[in-house]
Amino acid sequence: WSHTEEHRTVEGFSLDMADPEMKRAIEVDGPLHYLEGASSGEYVVDGSTRFKARLLRTYGWNLANVAFFEWDQKTEAERRQLL
């Protein structure tokens, strides 16, 4: 996919990368999309991010979320494979 700026859906959602004709999208979720578990220290997806994903799927979008901490650890080849 070629990506220069975010895509806005007809439903009003902003997506990092999208193929609107096929209703496929990729969201690279940065640190603000997560809460850090107090007892475990693990990242947990926050409620608004989960809600957005659920709504997009309800509207027929095939959504892939990529966590910033996973993306940052990938090589360029691994990143291309995810896309």
Backbone torsions as a table, in degrees:
resi	resn	phi	psi	omega
1	TRP	NA	144.4	173.1
2	SER	-94.8	135.3	-174.7
3	HIS	-137.8	120.8	176.6
4	THR	-118.5	-33.9	177.2
5	GLU	-152.9	169.7	-177.6
6	GLU	-64.2	153.3	177.3
7	HIS	-102.0	137.4	176.2
8	ARG	-105.6	123.2	179.5
9	THR	-76.9	164.9	176.9
10	VAL	-65.4	-22.7	177.2
11	GLU	-80.0	-8.2	176.8
12	GLY	98.7	7.8	178.8
13	PHE	-87.8	146.6	175.4
14	SER	-99.3	130.5	-179.4
15	LEU	-123.5	141.7	-179.8
16	ASP	-63.6	-48.8	178.3
17	MET	-139.3	138.8	-177.3
18	ALA	-151.7	148.3	168.4
19	ASP	-116.0	89.6	-171.8
20	PRO	-60.9	-34.4	-179.3
21	GLU	-63.2	-36.7	-179.7
22	MET	-96.3	-4.8	-176.7
23	LYS	54.0	48.8	174.5
24	ARG	-115.0	141.1	-178.2
25	ALA	-148.2	153.2	174.1
26	ILE	-124.3	130.8	174.5
27	GLU	-116.7	122.7	173.3
28	VAL	-96.2	107.9	-173.2
29	ASP	-88.8	115.9	178.4
30	GLY	-79.9	-177.1	-175.7
31	PRO	-56.8	-29.1	-177.7
32	LEU	-72.7	-8.4	177.7
33	HIS	-89.2	2.1	-173.8
34	TYR	-129.1	153.3	169.5
35	LEU	-112.2	144.7	177.7
36	GLU	-94.8	122.3	-179.6
37	GLY	-61.0	126.3	-176.2
38	ALA	-63.5	-41.7	-176.2
39	SER	-86.2	-34.9	-174.7
40	SER	-98.3	-25.3	-175.6
41	GLY	79.0	0.0	179.6
42	GLU	-80.8	153.7	176.7
43	TYR	-80.4	137.5	178.2
44	VAL	-125.7	131.1	179.7
45	VAL	-62.3	134.1	-178.4
46	ASP	-76.9	166.5	-174.5
47	GLY	-62.7	-40.3	-177.5
48	SER	-68.0	-34.0	177.9
49	THR	-69.2	-42.1	177.0
50	ARG	-63.6	-41.6	-179.3
51	PHE	-64.0	-44.7	178.4
52	LYS	-58.9	-45.7	-180.0
53	ALA	-61.9	-42.2	179.8
54	ARG	-64.0	-42.9	178.4
55	LEU	-64.5	-43.9	179.5
56	LEU	-60.2	-42.2	178.2
57	ARG	-65.1	-35.9	176.8
58	THR	-62.3	-36.0	177.7
59	TYR	-81.5	4.9	174.2
60	GLY	95.1	7.5	179.2
61	TRP	-80.3	140.0	170.7
62	ASN	-96.1	108.9	-170.5
63	LEU	-113.7	133.4	172.4
64	ALA	-117.0	125.2	176.5
65	ASN	-103.4	132.9	177.7
66	VAL	-118.2	122.4	-179.1
67	ALA	-76.0	140.3	-178.8
68	PHE	-56.8	-37.2	-177.2
69	PHE	-74.2	-21.3	173.1
70	GLU	-83.0	-42.9	-178.6
71	TRP	-60.1	-44.3	-176.7
72	ASP	-63.6	-25.4	-178.3
73	GLN	-88.4	-7.6	-175.6
74	LYS	-86.0	148.5	170.9
75	THR	-76.9	168.9	178.6
76	GLU	-59.9	-40.6	178.6
77	ALA	-63.6	-41.3	179.3
78	GLU	-66.7	-36.4	178.7
79	ARG	-65.1	-43.8	179.3
80	ARG	-62.7	-35.7	179.5
81	GLN	-66.5	-37.3	177.5
82	LEU	-64.3	-35.7	-178.2
83	LEU	-75.8	NA	NA
